[in-house]
Amino acid sequence: MGKVTVDQETTVAPIVMIGEKAGSCWGADIMDTEKNFKRGVKCIQSRHGRTLEFPNIVLTLEGYSARVIRELYTHIGGAPTRLQSSTRYINYNDFDFILPPKIAQNITAQNIYHTTMQTIAHALVQLDELGIPREDSANLLPLGMTTKVEFKCNLRELIQIFNQRLCTRAYWEFRQLMTDIKNALIEYGQAYWNYLPGAINEWELIAKNLFVPKCEADGVCYEEFCCGRAPKADKKEFN
């Protein structure tokens, strides 16, 4: 499947950072790491969402489909940003692509899928030989083609994406992408705390408590077609 690489610009101790930034505004002692950690936990428990905007996350996402990355962009407002591999300059005559699980389970469907991808790849080569600019021939590229993205956001934004996209109604590859991001951040945190015996892997703590579907975060499900994981919420009437 895809690969998530956590950039060194990513905050190593997000909870401590939250507590430090909050404490600075409260006139508290911000030189004590333990106090900062406890203060950070209280901010999270109190849902002081603004404090969650300080931890920084920078990721390289590769091997995921252009389709799922396009869905990721629907979460981008003012603060998150990204760079993606160009379809104008890169030679995609032999592009990689994802194979959806349900297609992989059906040999006939798998043959149709692979044949179609090969046909597109062959057409790209032919257009290249005819001197057609890649910025034009790239219109043939399918959404199942894999791509590479540099993605940057803060913790508050990332939690919101996890809440929405770990829902069982979310696109399967998006759920896989979020699981990969979660595991990569836990590994990133562990690699750092290995140097500090007895210290807490803060990314693992955040993942356990905050990187969850919205029904788990809220205790109820707001979706019209509920999977049953949580009781369905009573929706307020619009009148």
C-alpha positions as CSV (number, residue, x, y, z in Angstrom):
1,M,0.0,0.0,0.0
2,G,1.1,3.6,0.5
3,K,3.9,5.0,2.7
4,V,3.8,7.9,5.2
5,T,7.1,9.6,6.2
6,V,7.0,12.0,9.1
7,D,9.2,15.1,8.6
8,Q,11.5,16.3,11.3
9,E,9.6,19.6,11.4
10,T,6.8,17.7,13.1
11,T,6.4,18.5,16.8
12,V,7.9,15.7,18.9
13,A,6.1,16.5,22.2
14,P,2.7,18.0,21.1
15,I,1.0,17.8,24.6
16,V,4.0,19.5,26.3
17,M,3.9,22.2,23.6
18,I,0.1,22.8,24.1
19,G,0.7,23.2,27.9
20,E,3.7,25.5,27.4
21,K,1.8,27.8,25.0
22,A,-1.3,27.9,27.3
23,G,0.8,28.4,30.4
24,S,2.6,31.3,28.8
25,C,-0.7,33.1,28.5
26,W,-1.7,32.2,32.1
27,G,1.5,33.4,33.7
28,A,2.3,29.9,34.8
29,D,5.6,28.1,35.2
30,I,6.5,26.9,31.7
31,M,10.0,25.8,32.5
32,D,8.7,22.5,34.1
33,T,8.1,19.9,31.4
34,E,5.8,17.8,33.7
35,K,3.6,20.8,34.5
36,N,3.4,21.7,30.9
37,F,2.3,18.1,30.1
38,K,-0.4,18.1,32.8
39,R,-1.6,21.5,31.6
40,G,-1.7,20.3,28.0
41,V,-3.8,17.3,29.0
42,K,-6.3,19.6,30.8
43,C,-6.5,21.8,27.7
44,I,-7.3,18.8,25.5
45,Q,-9.8,17.4,28.1
46,S,-11.5,20.8,28.3
47,R,-11.7,21.0,24.5
48,H,-9.8,24.2,24.3
49,G,-9.4,23.6,20.5
50,R,-7.3,26.7,19.8
51,T,-4.4,25.3,21.8
52,L,-4.4,22.2,19.5
53,E,-3.4,24.5,16.6
54,F,0.2,24.9,17.8
55,P,1.6,21.3,17.3
56,N,2.9,21.1,13.7
57,I,2.6,18.0,11.5
58,V,4.5,17.7,8.2
59,L,4.1,14.4,6.2
60,T,5.2,12.9,2.9
61,L,2.5,10.7,1.5
62,E,3.4,8.5,-1.4
63,G,1.8,5.5,-3.1
64,Y,-1.8,6.6,-2.6
65,S,-4.2,7.2,-5.4
66,A,-4.9,10.6,-6.9
67,R,-8.5,9.9,-5.9
68,V,-7.9,9.7,-2.2
69,I,-5.6,12.7,-2.3
70,R,-8.3,14.7,-4.0
71,E,-10.6,13.8,-1.1
72,L,-7.9,14.8,1.4
73,Y,-8.0,18.3,-0.2
74,T,-11.6,18.7,0.7
75,H,-10.4,19.2,4.3
76,I,-8.0,22.0,3.4
77,G,-9.2,25.4,4.5
78,G,-6.9,28.3,5.2
79,A,-4.1,26.8,7.3
80,P,-3.2,23.3,5.9
81,T,-1.2,23.3,2.8
82,R,0.3,20.7,0.4
83,L,2.4,20.2,-2.7
84,Q,1.7,17.3,-5.1
85,S,3.7,15.6,-7.9
86,S,3.2,17.4,-11.2
87,T,1.2,15.9,-14.0
88,R,2.7,18.5,-16.3
89,Y,6.4,17.6,-16.1
90,I,6.7,14.1,-14.8
91,N,6.7,11.2,-17.3
92,Y,3.8,9.0,-16.4
93,N,4.1,6.6,-19.4
94,D,4.6,3.8,-16.9
95,F,2.5,4.9,-14.0
96,D,1.8,2.9,-10.8
97,F,-1.8,2.5,-9.6
98,I,-3.8,1.1,-6.7
99,L,-5.8,-2.2,-6.9
100,P,-9.0,-1.9,-4.8
101,P,-9.7,-4.9,-2.6
102,K,-13.0,-5.9,-4.2
103,I,-11.4,-5.9,-7.7
104,A,-8.5,-7.9,-6.4
105,Q,-10.9,-10.6,-5.1
106,N,-12.4,-11.1,-8.6
107,I,-10.0,-12.4,-11.2
108,T,-12.2,-11.3,-14.2
109,A,-12.6,-7.8,-12.7
110,Q,-8.8,-7.7,-12.0
111,N,-8.1,-8.5,-15.7
112,I,-10.4,-5.8,-16.9
113,Y,-8.8,-3.3,-14.5
114,H,-5.2,-4.1,-15.5
115,T,-6.0,-4.1,-19.2
116,T,-7.6,-0.7,-19.0
117,M,-4.5,0.7,-17.1
118,Q,-2.2,-0.8,-19.8
119,T,-4.3,0.7,-22.6
120,I,-4.0,4.1,-21.0
121,A,-0.2,3.7,-20.5
122,H,0.2,2.7,-24.2
123,A,-1.9,5.6,-25.3
124,L,0.4,8.0,-23.3
125,V,3.5,6.6,-25.1
126,Q,1.8,7.0,-28.5
127,L,0.9,10.6,-27.8
128,D,4.4,11.3,-26.5
129,E,5.8,10.0,-29.9
130,L,3.4,12.3,-31.7
131,G,4.9,15.2,-29.9
132,I,1.8,16.0,-27.8
133,P,2.8,17.9,-24.6
134,R,2.5,16.0,-21.4
135,E,0.3,18.7,-19.9
136,D,-2.2,17.7,-22.5
137,S,-1.8,13.9,-22.6
138,A,-1.9,13.8,-18.8
139,N,-5.7,14.2,-19.1
140,L,-5.8,10.5,-19.7
141,L,-4.3,9.7,-16.3
142,P,-6.8,7.8,-14.0
143,L,-7.7,8.7,-10.5
144,G,-6.4,5.3,-9.5
145,M,-2.8,6.4,-10.4
146,T,-0.6,6.8,-7.4
147,T,0.9,10.1,-6.5
148,K,3.2,11.8,-4.0
149,V,2.2,14.7,-1.7
150,E,3.9,16.9,0.9
151,F,1.2,17.7,3.4
152,K,1.3,20.2,6.3
153,C,-1.3,20.8,9.0
154,N,-1.8,21.4,12.7
155,L,-3.1,18.9,15.3
156,R,-6.6,20.4,15.5
157,E,-7.0,20.0,11.7
158,L,-5.6,16.5,11.7
159,I,-7.9,15.4,14.5
160,Q,-10.9,16.6,12.6
161,I,-9.8,14.6,9.5
162,F,-9.4,11.5,11.7
163,N,-12.9,12.0,13.2
164,Q,-14.5,12.2,9.8
165,R,-12.5,9.7,7.8
166,L,-12.2,6.8,10.2
167,C,-16.0,6.5,10.0
168,T,-17.0,3.2,8.4
169,R,-18.9,5.2,5.7
170,A,-15.6,6.8,4.5
171,Y,-13.8,5.6,1.4
172,W,-11.8,2.5,2.2
173,E,-8.5,4.0,1.0
174,F,-9.0,7.1,3.1
175,R,-9.5,5.0,6.2
176,Q,-6.2,3.1,5.3
177,L,-4.4,6.4,4.7
178,M,-5.5,7.7,8.2
179,T,-4.4,4.5,9.8
180,D,-1.0,4.7,8.1
181,I,-0.6,8.3,9.3
182,K,-1.5,7.3,12.9
183,N,1.0,4.5,12.9
184,A,3.7,6.7,11.4
185,L,3.2,9.4,14.1
186,I,3.3,6.8,16.9
187,E,6.5,5.4,15.4
188,Y,7.9,9.0,15.1
189,G,7.1,9.7,18.8
190,Q,8.6,6.4,19.9
191,A,11.9,6.9,18.1
192,Y,12.3,10.1,20.0
193,W,11.2,8.9,23.5
194,N,13.5,5.9,23.2
195,Y,16.3,8.3,24.2
196,L,14.4,9.4,27.3
197,P,13.7,6.3,29.5
198,G,10.4,6.4,31.3
199,A,9.1,9.3,29.1
200,I,5.7,9.1,27.5
201,N,5.2,8.7,23.7
202,E,2.8,11.7,23.4
203,W,1.8,10.8,19.8
204,E,0.7,7.3,21.0
205,L,-1.4,8.9,23.7
206,I,-3.0,11.4,21.3
207,A,-3.7,8.6,18.7
208,K,-5.4,6.4,21.4
209,N,-7.7,9.2,22.6
210,L,-8.1,11.6,19.7
211,F,-7.5,9.8,16.4
212,V,-10.8,8.1,16.5
213,P,-14.0,8.2,14.4
214,K,-16.5,10.9,15.3
215,C,-19.0,8.5,16.8
216,E,-16.3,7.4,19.3
217,A,-15.4,11.0,20.0
218,D,-19.0,12.1,20.5
219,G,-20.6,8.9,21.9
220,V,-23.3,9.0,19.2
221,C,-23.6,8.6,15.4
222,Y,-24.9,11.5,13.3
223,E,-24.8,9.6,10.0
224,E,-28.1,8.9,8.2
225,F,-27.0,5.3,7.6
226,C,-25.5,4.2,10.9
227,C,-23.3,1.2,11.1
228,G,-24.3,0.5,14.7
229,R,-20.9,1.1,16.3
230,A,-22.6,3.9,18.4
231,P,-26.2,4.7,19.2
232,K,-27.8,7.0,16.6
233,A,-28.2,10.6,17.7
234,D,-31.5,12.4,17.9
235,K,-31.2,15.1,15.2
236,K,-32.4,18.6,16.0
237,E,-35.3,19.8,13.8
238,F,-34.7,22.7,11.4
239,N,-37.6,25.1,11.6
